[in-house]
């Protein structure tokens, strides 16, 4: 609990690692996940990481390599197509000397003109277009080709024809002169193509088996490569000693984990050791959580990571956040649905299909399953207090009202759908309902008037208690004693003397005035306004001696403002400019760094505020600036005093959203469900099925999702602004340990899983 309240105590340590065993030591630290490394190297000394970057890149090219591994089936078919097309051309040519080959279709016209001009008509060109596309061996792109046959006379003409074919990059093939030889070549090519098809099929089957076998281990390979890259990255953060035989690393580590860090096994002949060193730098913040508290801690961290050893609002948020949500979302039926849905997610939290999805909305709900469960349970409780279940009341213990004493006749009962409850009639009110609101108020016409006053005053009481609790929590951050007298006490007096007194008047009026005297009871709002105006002599007092007490409280609240404004700056000015303190600071400036750290540790034992904690990394010998401190305190005073007024009014959202949720539930019941229930015919039962389906869909979509999200956001605002700003700065740096478990999987990142 101490870790969740204030965070872990951190320290700065040096790790001395033998060069031969540094890799194994860093690997073991990655498995433990205890330390956060600092960069103490002036430049990168290891370049092996480049090799592992290339290795990782190779895994991204597996599909491309697999595609290039398979042979191309278009190459062995080219001679076969060529000979079949040339045989067709040769049926009409009976010359003994010729050249045959393939040329691209776009070059055939220029090729023909060049032959005619160079050979002066002593050649005969015959060609036919190949129907299928052939692959260009130079570019690999499919192209249309033409089979040509050139007949010529004389060796000189033949030499010219061959040179022209070379210039146009023609693929020349030998062609037999007799039909028997040509038929033998065609049959041989057919047999070769069939054999190659068989080889290709078997090769593809073998490669598929190899890839399937490799796919079983590729996940492990990727994780290993990521670990190796991370280890070499950490090694680049270290520095060498003067002998270049030892690596020195600086790490932030929790004090409680130092023994575990020293007990690790490095497997080296010369063991590494840990040396804790003093520092004036602000340590990172580490708050250990589990699967239940992590969701509430994320709510706090979304506002800002707490400063080092600053009080953490998360343990209190576990209770206050779902409770304030439930005050706005108080409905027994809706709370049960929400709690059942969250309980199902909690029971199935180890299901990988639910955890590893690409739907961000679902991931948000699943990560906050414990928050939703707590909100549902608290909504069940407030629903019982409001006695509200799908806009209907539950008569569990029997009503404490008896309307027979009102003397209504049967005709009046039948003609009046709503009753006006008046507790002043003798015999009407027997006693209070044991739990929550009496169910008879659901039938009363003055129900909204009663609940409006009740929920508004309840919201003010809860808000002031919540803010006062936040001010009290600030004492955990005021380690220096003067902050308790000059900051905390004036803040608490200002809040309690004004708004705490408002809570007192509300409770006093509830207890002092009965139903018979309620019409003559004075207005609390009028008395509270007149308290600031120093008026109200002609009004009926709420209790004897009210005027004197109110004047005393206003004077105390007004006097606390200048104390809050000037107390701390004046005291610090006197502290830094006093003769005895001044001499001490001059001696401290002449001391070593270690003595400065010890002096600072002594001051930390005396304490500092949460604003001091956020600036604890500054130099303790820095000159004091009175104007800067006065300006800072003036801003804090104005923000706090005005915030007490605005924050109290902000808690009225509890009242407004609670009434809105109840009225929406009632409107949905009246416009949908009541229509189906009023049909008393035989078809009414069948008609009730789609009506109930529509009612369920609207309930989930509007009242649960939309209203639930609205209440969630308002509860989040009440904690961030009205509660946490009383004691929480949120200006720290989060502790990021070197841990292999935090490395993202490339499969999940690339969407392959």
C-alpha positions, 0 to 999 in steps of 0.5 A: 500500500505504501508503494501505491500511495507514494511510489517506490523509493528510488536510488541511483546506482553504478553497475561495473560489468566485465566486458566479456560478460556484459552482454549476459548481465544486460540480458539478465537485467532485461529479464528482471526488469528492475532498472532504468539505464541512463546514457553515460556514453559520449558516443556509440562504441558498438556497431554490432547493432547494425548487423541485427537491424539487417537481420530484422529487415530480412524477416520482413522480406520472407514473402518476397524471397519465397516468391523469387525462390520458385522458378519461372515457368515462362522460360522453358516454354519459349523454345516450344512456342518458337518452334511451333510458330516457325513451323507454321511460317515454314509451310509456305517457304522452301528455301535452304538458308534462313535465320529464325528468332524472336523480337518484340512486337514494337520493333518488328516494323523498324526491323523489317525496314532495316532489312530491306534497306541494308540487304537491298531486297535479297531477303524474305521476312516472314513473321507471326505474333505469339498469342501469349505474353512472354517475360522480358529477360532484361526487365522481367515484365511481360511483353508481346513478341513476334516469331520471325523467319528470314530467308536469304541468299549468299554468305555476305547477306547472311552476315548483314542479317546477323548483325541487324538481329544483334542490333535489335536484341533479337533472340536467335534460335537454331532451326533444323532444315528438315521436317523430321529434325524439327518434329524431333525437337518439338517432341523433345521440348514437350517432354522437357516441359512436362519434366519441368512441370513435375520438378516445379510442383515437387519443389513448390511442395518442398518449399511450402513444407520448409516455410511451414516448418520455419513459421513455427519458429519465426515468432521466437526468432523475432523475439530473440532479434528484438532482445539482441537489439535491445541489449546492444542499445543498452550497451551503447549507453554504457561507458568504458573505464580507463583500462577499457576492460570494464563497462560502467552503467548508471541506473535508476533502481528501487531501493527495495530491489537493490538486494535482488540486483546484487544477487543476480548471476552473471556467469563471469569469472570476475563478478560485476558489482553494484555501487549506490551513488549520491545524486541531486537529480530528481528520480523517476516515479515508480508506482507498482500496480496489479491488474486491478489497480492499473486501470485506476492508475491510468486515470491518474497518469492521464492527468500527469505522472506524479512527482517523485514521492508525491502522494498518489491519488490512485488508491483513493480514486478506487473508491471515490471515482466509481462512487461519484459516477454512481451518484450520477448513474444511480439505477439498480437495473442499469448497474446490474447490466453493467456489473454483469458485463464487466464480470464476464470480461473479468472472468474471460480476461485470459482469452487471447481473442478478447485481448488481441483485437484491432478494435480500439473501442473494445480494447478500451472497454477491456482494459477498464474492465475492473473500473466498469465492474466497480462502477456497476457495483456502486451503481447498484448501491446508489440505485437501491438508495434512490430506489430506482430500477428502470425508472420504477421503485421496488417496494421491498420493506413496505411503504412508510406512508398510509394515504388512507388518512387523507380521506380520499374517496374511491372516485378521487382515487380513480380520477387521480393518477398522481398523489401529492404526499403531505406528511403534515396530515395526521396518520399519513407518515408512519416512519422512514423507509429502512433503505433509501427513498420510499417507493410511494414517491414514485407515484407522487406528483411532487416527486421531482420537487422532493428529489430535486432538493434532496439531490442538490444538497447531497451534491454540495455535501459530497463535493465539499467533503471530497475537496476537504479530503484533497486538502488534507491529503496535501499534508503528505507532500508538506514535508517542511513544517512551515508549509503546514502552518503557512499553506495547509492551515489557511487553505483548510480554514478558508474552505471549512469556515465558508463552505464547511459552514454551508454543510453544517447549515444543511445538516442542521436544517434537516435535523432541527426542522420537522415536516410541520415546521418546514414551511416556516424554515429559513432559506439556507441560500439566503443566509449564506449570501447574507453571511458575506454581506454582513446583513440579515438582521431582519431574517429569521435566524436558523439557530441562536447566535447565528450572526455572531458565529457567521461574522467570526467565520468570515473574519477567519476566512478573510484573514487566512487569505493574506496568510496564504498569500504572504506567509510562505514568501516572507518566511523564506525571505527571512530564512534565506537572509537571516544571519545564522542561516546565511552563514550556513549557506555560505559554508555549504557553497564551499563544500564538496558535491557529496556534502551538498547531497548530505545537506540536501538529504537533511533538508528532505528529512525536514520536508518540502511541499509537492511544489518543492518535490517537483523542483527537487532536481534544482541546485539547493544553493540557488539564490532566493528570489522573493519576487518570483516566490511571491508571484508563484504564491499569489497565483496559487492563492487566487487559484485556490480561493476562486477555485473553492467557489467554482469547484463547489458549484461544479459538484452540482453536476452530480445533482443535474446528471442524476436527475437527467438519468432518472428522467430519461429512464422514465421517458423511455419506459413511458414511450416504449415499454408502457405502450406494449404493457397496456395492450390487453388483447391476445396480440398484446403478448406477441406485440410485447416481444418487439417492444421489449427488444426496442426497449432493450436496444434503446436502454443499452445504446442511450442509457448505458453507453451514452449516459454512462460515458457522460457520467464517466467524463464528468466523474473524471473531470471532478477528480482531475480538476476539483480533487487532484489540484488540491494536492497533486502536481503531476509533473514527474517522469515515469520510471521506464525499466529495461524489460524484455516484457515491455518490448512490443511484438512485431507481429502485433505491431504489423497486424500479423496476429 
